[in-house]
Amino acid sequence: MSRIRLVGGTITKTTGGDHNIYSEGNIVYNSGQAVTETSDTGIKYGDPKDAPVKEVNEAVKEIELITKLDQGSANDKTGTFQDGMIFGKTYHFKVKSYVKDSPKNKLNIKWILRYHSLADNSWKEISLSQKGESLKITMNEEDMCGRFIYIRAYVKDHKTEAELKVWKHNRFRWFDRMQVEEEIKDRTDNNQPWKIDQAGTSLCGMACIFYLFAKEQPAQYKKFAKELFRTGISSVNNFTVKPDTEILEKMVNKSGFPMKTSNMPAVDYITMASTRNTDNPKYKGGDEEFQAINWPPLMTKLSEKFLGYKDVYSKGIYNPVKPLAYTTFDIQKKIDDINEQFNAGYKLILMIDSDLISDVWDVSALDLHWVVLESPITWNYIPGFFTPKQDEIDFKVYTWGTNPNGASRYLKKAISSSHFMNNYNGYIKCK
């Protein structure tokens, strides 16, 4: 507050005791004639002193949380838990004590929420409309998840009066943040996207999509996975992933793996189960086989809208009825077509029967499986009189969390051309 006094005559101040003047800024005297200072004991100069602290009577000293907190991961790789608020739940806060006197009008007590937003790396202050000694608020802001929330109640100064610090869990509250971030780092910074593993689920199509995502767009994958883990919603290109509560509330076992998914890594569950559930809410994030299946229309849609490929085309894909006999021309034509697409820079997601790459060959069951081709297909063929002298097909694919260029890669050994033709269905090509 500023004050200007205009006086036409003389101002005289007489003080019986000390006369002190304090200013946060400068003190300036302007005079048309002389400025005179006199003292019976001398004039002293020194460093400025602080102004006396004004006693505050009506101020909030403490606030408390009445509502019971819920458990979630301690996020320190110990497997332990911590208490915190959860998204969508209503919490009751109340003034516990005052500095001296409580305000006569309780509606003079105001409330503020404060937290650091990761969305734009800034501090947010939210003034609440509720006033009085009691506050009830529903924590339905996704951006507050995985952050400490500072609840303030005050009469005059929100910076110096009561504040309560409360943790708000990540949306996937049972998953350990340190573990999830290590897994994300492996798939991006450490150039190991092949660690993405569907484990004991039927999410092979999702695994292929996220393998290509982490391999080709590591920065976007990292942002997507972290945001989805923390807030429960994330978008890429023209596709938004927002899983149901069953996915978000998935419990973990003592090893930190999601329940009923074998040894599936946490980040793979978060990304793949969430995406599958977004498209098919009947998939509840467990070992449901049929609900988890990734049908060809979904794979082409995700290739375009999620991964952002402009040129997406499917060929063959699903043909359970195959010819009983093949000519060498038929085989070579199919191999040449695949290699032509691969050499032209297309990413190829192959639909096969899992017997094609398994150690157990040509069993009767029909186990459709998606893999990503990671090398051209070679066919070493030398004809013979009744049977070929040599008939070996070899190639590399990503699948089941295995390095396609490692010692335990798939294929584990070369296969015959008939084995290839009996278990190969078709491809989706993307560029």
C-alpha positions as CSV (number, residue, x, y, z in Angstrom):
1,M,0.0,0.0,0.0
2,S,1.3,3.5,-0.9
3,R,0.5,6.7,0.9
4,I,1.1,10.3,-0.2
5,R,0.8,13.2,2.2
6,L,0.8,16.8,0.9
7,V,1.3,19.4,3.6
8,G,1.3,23.1,3.0
9,G,3.0,24.0,6.3
10,T,5.2,22.4,8.9
11,I,5.1,18.8,10.2
12,T,6.3,18.3,13.7
13,K,6.6,14.8,15.4
14,T,7.4,14.5,19.1
15,T,8.1,11.0,20.4
16,G,8.5,10.3,24.2
17,G,10.6,7.2,23.6
18,D,12.4,5.7,20.6
19,H,11.3,6.6,17.1
20,N,12.0,3.8,14.5
21,I,11.4,3.8,10.8
22,Y,11.6,0.5,8.8
23,S,11.3,0.1,5.1
24,E,11.6,-2.9,2.7
25,G,12.8,-0.5,0.1
26,N,14.7,2.8,0.2
27,I,14.0,5.8,2.5
28,V,14.4,9.0,0.5
29,Y,14.3,12.6,1.9
30,N,13.9,15.5,-0.5
31,S,14.1,19.1,0.7
32,G,14.1,22.5,-0.9
33,Q,16.5,23.7,1.7
34,A,18.7,21.9,4.3
35,V,18.1,18.5,5.9
36,T,19.2,18.7,9.5
37,E,19.8,15.8,12.0
38,T,20.6,16.6,15.6
39,S,21.2,14.4,18.6
40,D,22.2,14.9,22.3
41,T,24.5,11.8,22.2
42,G,25.7,11.7,18.6
43,I,24.5,10.3,15.2
44,K,25.4,6.7,14.5
45,Y,25.3,4.8,11.2
46,G,25.2,1.0,10.8
47,D,23.6,-2.0,9.1
48,P,19.8,-2.0,8.9
49,K,17.9,-3.9,11.5
50,D,14.9,-6.1,10.9
51,A,11.5,-4.6,11.7
52,P,9.8,-6.2,14.8
53,V,7.7,-9.2,13.9
54,K,4.1,-8.4,14.1
55,E,2.2,-10.9,16.3
56,V,-0.2,-13.0,14.3
57,N,-3.2,-14.1,16.2
58,E,-5.7,-15.5,13.6
59,A,-3.6,-18.0,11.7
60,V,-3.9,-21.8,11.0
61,K,-1.2,-23.8,12.6
62,E,-2.0,-27.4,11.8
63,I,-4.3,-29.4,9.5
64,E,-5.0,-33.1,9.5
65,L,-6.4,-35.7,7.2
66,I,-9.4,-37.6,8.5
67,T,-9.8,-40.1,5.7
68,K,-7.8,-43.3,5.8
69,L,-5.0,-43.6,3.2
70,D,-4.6,-46.6,0.9
71,Q,-1.5,-48.7,0.3
72,G,0.6,-48.8,-2.8
73,S,4.2,-49.5,-3.8
74,A,7.0,-47.8,-1.9
75,N,8.7,-47.4,-5.3
76,D,12.1,-48.3,-4.0
77,K,12.5,-51.9,-5.3
78,T,12.1,-53.3,-1.8
79,G,8.7,-54.8,-2.4
80,T,7.3,-52.8,0.5
81,F,4.3,-50.5,0.6
82,Q,3.5,-46.9,1.6
83,D,0.3,-45.1,2.4
84,G,-1.1,-42.5,0.0
85,M,-4.1,-41.1,-1.7
86,I,-5.6,-42.8,-4.8
87,F,-7.2,-41.4,-7.9
88,G,-11.0,-40.8,-7.7
89,K,-11.4,-41.1,-3.9
90,T,-12.7,-38.3,-1.7
91,Y,-10.6,-37.1,1.2
92,H,-11.6,-35.1,4.2
93,F,-9.1,-32.5,5.6
94,K,-9.7,-30.5,8.8
95,V,-8.0,-27.6,10.7
96,K,-6.4,-29.1,13.8
97,S,-5.1,-26.1,15.6
98,Y,-4.4,-22.3,15.3
99,V,-1.4,-20.2,16.1
100,K,-3.4,-18.4,18.9
101,D,-6.9,-17.4,18.2
102,S,-9.4,-19.1,15.8
103,P,-11.0,-16.6,13.4
104,K,-14.4,-15.4,14.5
105,N,-15.7,-16.0,11.0
106,K,-14.6,-19.5,9.9
107,L,-15.4,-18.7,6.3
108,N,-12.2,-16.6,6.4
109,I,-10.2,-19.9,6.3
110,K,-9.2,-20.7,2.7
111,W,-7.6,-23.8,1.1
112,I,-5.0,-24.3,-1.6
113,L,-3.5,-27.4,-3.3
114,R,0.0,-27.3,-4.5
115,Y,2.1,-29.9,-6.5
116,H,4.8,-30.2,-9.0
117,S,3.5,-31.1,-12.4
118,L,5.6,-33.4,-14.6
119,A,3.4,-32.6,-17.6
120,D,5.1,-29.2,-18.0
121,N,7.7,-29.3,-15.3
122,S,6.2,-26.5,-13.2
123,W,4.6,-25.9,-9.8
124,K,0.8,-25.6,-9.8
125,E,-1.2,-23.9,-7.2
126,I,-5.0,-24.5,-7.2
127,S,-7.2,-22.2,-5.1
128,L,-10.2,-24.1,-3.9
129,S,-13.7,-22.6,-3.7
130,Q,-14.4,-24.4,-0.4
131,K,-13.9,-22.3,2.8
132,G,-14.0,-23.0,6.5
133,E,-12.4,-25.4,8.9
134,S,-13.2,-28.5,6.8
135,L,-12.3,-29.5,3.3
136,K,-13.6,-32.5,1.3
137,I,-12.1,-33.0,-2.1
138,T,-12.1,-35.8,-4.7
139,M,-8.6,-36.5,-6.1
140,N,-9.7,-36.9,-9.8
141,E,-6.8,-35.0,-11.5
142,E,-4.6,-37.5,-13.4
143,D,-1.6,-35.1,-13.4
144,M,-1.4,-35.2,-9.6
145,C,-0.8,-39.0,-9.6
146,G,2.7,-40.1,-8.6
147,R,3.3,-36.7,-6.9
148,F,3.3,-35.3,-3.4
149,I,0.3,-33.0,-2.8
150,Y,0.7,-30.0,-0.5
151,I,-2.6,-29.1,1.1
152,R,-2.7,-25.6,2.7
153,A,-5.2,-23.9,5.0
154,Y,-4.8,-20.2,5.9
155,V,-6.5,-17.1,7.0
156,K,-4.1,-14.4,5.7
157,D,-0.9,-15.9,4.3
158,H,-0.9,-19.3,2.5
159,K,2.9,-19.3,2.5
160,T,3.4,-19.2,6.2
161,E,0.4,-20.9,7.7
162,A,-0.5,-24.6,7.8
163,E,0.6,-27.2,5.2
164,L,0.2,-31.0,5.0
165,K,2.2,-33.1,2.6
166,V,0.5,-36.2,1.3
167,W,1.6,-38.8,-1.3
168,K,-0.7,-39.6,-4.2
169,H,-0.1,-43.0,-5.7
170,N,0.6,-43.7,-9.4
171,R,-2.4,-45.0,-11.2
172,F,-0.7,-48.4,-11.3
173,R,-0.2,-48.1,-7.6
174,W,1.0,-51.7,-7.0
175,F,3.8,-51.5,-9.5
176,D,7.2,-50.3,-8.4
177,R,8.2,-47.1,-10.2
178,M,12.0,-47.8,-10.0
179,Q,11.4,-51.3,-11.5
180,V,9.2,-49.9,-14.3
181,E,11.7,-47.1,-15.1
182,E,14.6,-49.7,-15.3
183,E,12.6,-51.8,-17.7
184,I,11.8,-48.7,-19.8
185,K,15.5,-47.9,-19.9
186,D,16.4,-51.4,-21.0
187,R,14.0,-51.1,-23.9
188,T,15.1,-47.7,-25.0
189,D,18.5,-46.3,-23.8
190,N,20.1,-49.8,-23.6
191,N,18.8,-50.7,-27.1
192,Q,17.0,-53.9,-25.9
193,P,13.5,-53.6,-27.2
194,W,13.4,-57.3,-27.6
195,K,13.0,-57.7,-23.9
196,I,9.3,-56.9,-24.3
197,D,7.7,-60.1,-23.3
198,Q,4.1,-61.3,-23.4
199,A,5.0,-64.2,-21.0
200,G,2.0,-66.3,-20.2
201,T,-0.6,-64.3,-22.1
202,S,-1.9,-64.2,-25.7
203,L,-0.7,-60.7,-26.3
204,C,1.8,-61.6,-29.0
205,G,0.3,-59.0,-31.4
206,M,0.7,-56.3,-28.7
207,A,4.3,-57.5,-28.1
208,C,5.0,-56.9,-31.8
209,I,3.5,-53.5,-31.8
210,F,5.4,-52.4,-28.8
211,Y,8.6,-54.0,-30.0
212,L,8.5,-51.8,-33.1
213,F,7.4,-48.8,-31.0
214,A,10.4,-49.1,-28.6
215,K,12.8,-49.9,-31.4
216,E,11.8,-47.3,-33.9
217,Q,10.5,-44.5,-31.7
218,P,12.3,-44.9,-28.3
219,A,11.7,-41.3,-27.1
220,Q,7.9,-41.6,-27.8
221,Y,7.8,-45.1,-26.2
222,K,9.5,-43.8,-23.1
223,K,7.1,-40.9,-22.7
224,F,4.1,-43.0,-23.4
225,A,5.0,-45.7,-20.9
226,K,5.9,-43.3,-18.1
227,E,2.8,-41.3,-18.6
228,L,0.5,-44.3,-18.8
229,F,2.0,-45.8,-15.6
230,R,1.7,-42.6,-13.7
231,T,-1.7,-41.2,-14.9
232,G,-3.5,-44.1,-16.3
233,I,-4.0,-42.5,-19.7
234,S,-1.7,-41.7,-22.6
235,S,-1.9,-40.9,-26.3
236,V,0.3,-41.5,-29.3
237,N,-0.5,-40.1,-32.7
238,N,-4.2,-40.7,-33.2
239,F,-4.7,-43.3,-30.5
240,T,-5.5,-42.9,-26.8
241,V,-5.0,-45.7,-24.3
242,K,-7.2,-45.5,-21.2
243,P,-7.6,-48.9,-19.4
244,D,-10.3,-49.9,-17.1
245,T,-10.0,-50.2,-13.3
246,E,-9.3,-53.9,-13.4
247,I,-6.1,-53.2,-15.4
248,L,-5.1,-50.3,-13.2
249,E,-5.6,-52.1,-9.9
250,K,-3.7,-55.2,-10.9
251,M,-1.9,-56.7,-8.0
252,V,1.7,-58.1,-8.2
253,N,3.3,-61.2,-6.7
254,K,6.4,-61.2,-4.4
255,S,8.7,-61.0,-7.5
256,G,6.9,-57.9,-8.7
257,F,5.2,-59.6,-11.7
258,P,1.5,-58.9,-12.4
259,M,-0.7,-61.7,-11.1
260,K,-1.9,-64.4,-13.6
261,T,0.6,-63.3,-16.3
262,S,3.5,-65.7,-15.5
263,N,6.8,-63.7,-15.4
264,M,5.5,-60.8,-17.5
265,P,7.6,-57.6,-16.9
266,A,5.7,-54.7,-15.3
267,V,6.1,-52.2,-18.0
268,D,5.0,-54.7,-20.7
269,Y,1.8,-55.4,-18.7
270,I,1.2,-51.7,-18.3
271,T,1.6,-50.9,-22.0
272,M,0.3,-54.1,-23.7
273,A,-2.6,-55.1,-21.3
274,S,-3.8,-51.4,-21.2
275,T,-3.8,-51.1,-25.0
276,R,-5.6,-54.5,-25.5
277,N,-8.2,-53.6,-22.8
278,T,-8.8,-50.2,-24.4
279,D,-9.8,-51.9,-27.6
280,N,-11.5,-54.9,-25.9
281,P,-12.8,-54.2,-22.4
282,K,-13.6,-57.9,-21.9
283,Y,-9.9,-58.5,-21.6
284,K,-9.2,-58.0,-17.9
285,G,-5.4,-58.2,-17.8
286,G,-5.0,-61.8,-16.8
287,D,-4.4,-65.1,-18.7
288,E,-7.6,-64.9,-20.6
289,E,-6.7,-66.4,-24.0
290,F,-9.6,-65.6,-26.3
291,Q,-10.1,-62.1,-25.1
292,A,-6.4,-61.2,-25.4
293,I,-6.1,-62.4,-29.0
294,N,-5.0,-59.6,-31.4
295,W,-7.0,-60.0,-34.5
296,P,-5.7,-58.7,-37.9
297,P,-8.0,-55.6,-38.1
298,L,-6.7,-54.5,-34.7
299,M,-3.1,-55.0,-35.8
300,T,-3.5,-52.9,-38.9
301,K,-5.3,-50.2,-37.0
302,L,-2.6,-50.0,-34.4
303,S,0.1,-49.9,-37.1
304,E,-1.6,-46.9,-38.6
305,K,-3.1,-44.9,-35.7
306,F,-0.8,-45.9,-32.9
307,L,2.6,-46.4,-34.6
308,G,1.9,-43.8,-37.2
309,Y,2.9,-45.8,-40.3
310,K,1.5,-44.3,-43.5
311,D,1.8,-47.3,-45.7
312,V,0.2,-50.4,-44.1
313,Y,-0.9,-53.4,-46.1
314,S,-1.8,-57.0,-45.1
315,K,-1.4,-60.1,-47.2
316,G,-2.5,-63.6,-46.5
317,I,-2.8,-63.2,-42.7
318,Y,-5.2,-66.0,-41.9
319,N,-5.8,-69.0,-44.1
320,P,-6.4,-72.1,-42.0
321,V,-6.9,-74.2,-45.2
322,K,-3.7,-74.7,-47.0
323,P,-2.7,-76.8,-50.0
324,L,-1.4,-80.3,-49.2
325,A,1.4,-80.0,-51.8
326,Y,3.7,-77.2,-53.0
327,T,5.9,-76.8,-55.9
328,T,9.4,-75.3,-55.6
329,F,8.0,-72.4,-57.6
330,D,5.3,-71.8,-55.0
331,I,7.8,-71.8,-52.2
332,Q,10.3,-69.5,-53.9
333,K,7.6,-67.1,-54.9
334,K,6.4,-66.7,-51.3
335,I,9.9,-66.3,-50.0
336,D,10.8,-63.8,-52.7
337,D,7.7,-61.7,-51.9
338,I,8.6,-61.5,-48.2
339,N,12.2,-60.6,-48.9
340,E,11.2,-58.0,-51.5
341,Q,9.1,-56.2,-48.8
342,F,11.8,-56.6,-46.2
343,N,14.6,-55.2,-48.5
344,A,12.3,-52.3,-49.5
345,G,12.4,-51.1,-45.8
346,Y,9.0,-52.4,-44.7
347,K,8.6,-53.6,-41.1
348,L,7.0,-57.1,-41.4
349,I,4.8,-58.6,-38.8
350,L,4.2,-62.2,-39.7
351,M,1.2,-64.3,-38.7
352,I,2.4,-67.9,-38.2
353,D,1.5,-71.0,-36.4
354,S,3.8,-71.1,-33.3
355,D,5.0,-74.5,-34.5
356,L,7.0,-72.6,-37.1
357,I,9.5,-71.4,-34.6
358,S,9.0,-73.9,-31.7
359,D,11.3,-76.7,-30.8
360,V,8.3,-79.1,-31.3
361,W,7.5,-79.3,-34.9
362,D,4.2,-79.8,-36.7
363,V,1.9,-80.6,-33.9
364,S,-1.8,-80.8,-34.8
365,A,-2.9,-77.8,-32.7
366,L,-3.5,-74.5,-34.5
367,D,-1.6,-71.9,-32.4
368,L,-1.7,-68.6,-34.3
369,H,1.1,-66.3,-33.3
370,W,2.5,-62.9,-34.4
371,V,6.3,-62.3,-34.8
372,V,8.4,-59.5,-36.3
373,L,10.8,-60.5,-39.1
374,E,14.3,-59.3,-38.5
375,S,16.2,-60.8,-41.4
376,P,15.7,-61.9,-45.0
377,I,14.6,-65.5,-45.5
378,T,17.3,-67.8,-46.9
379,W,16.5,-71.1,-48.6
380,N,19.3,-73.5,-49.3
381,Y,17.8,-76.1,-51.6
382,I,19.4,-78.8,-53.7
383,P,17.0,-81.1,-55.5
384,G,17.3,-84.9,-55.4
385,F,15.8,-87.8,-57.2
386,F,13.1,-88.7,-54.6
387,T,13.8,-86.2,-51.9
388,P,15.9,-83.0,-51.8
389,K,19.6,-83.4,-51.0
390,Q,19.3,-80.1,-49.0
391,D,16.2,-78.2,-47.9
392,E,16.8,-75.7,-45.2
393,I,15.0,-72.4,-44.6
394,D,16.4,-70.0,-42.0
395,F,15.5,-66.4,-40.8
396,K,15.4,-64.4,-37.6
397,V,12.3,-63.1,-35.8
398,Y,11.5,-61.2,-32.6
399,T,9.2,-63.0,-30.3
400,W,8.7,-64.0,-26.6
401,G,11.3,-61.5,-25.1
402,T,14.2,-63.0,-27.0
403,N,17.1,-61.3,-28.8
404,P,16.6,-62.1,-32.5
405,N,20.4,-61.8,-32.9
406,G,21.3,-63.7,-29.8
407,A,22.5,-67.2,-29.2
408,S,19.0,-68.4,-28.2
409,R,17.3,-66.7,-31.1
410,Y,14.3,-67.9,-33.1
411,L,14.4,-69.8,-35.4
412,K,16.5,-72.1,-33.1
413,K,17.4,-74.3,-36.1
414,A,16.7,-74.4,-39.8
415,I,13.4,-75.8,-41.0
416,S,12.3,-77.6,-44.1
417,S,10.3,-75.7,-46.8
418,S,7.2,-77.9,-46.2
419,H,7.4,-77.0,-42.5
420,F,7.6,-73.3,-43.5
421,M,4.7,-73.5,-45.9
422,N,2.5,-75.5,-43.5
423,N,2.9,-73.0,-40.6
424,Y,3.2,-69.6,-42.4
425,N,0.0,-67.6,-43.0
426,G,0.9,-64.1,-44.2
427,Y,2.2,-60.6,-43.2
428,I,1.3,-57.0,-42.3
429,K,3.9,-54.6,-43.8
430,C,4.4,-51.1,-42.5
431,K,6.4,-48.1,-43.5
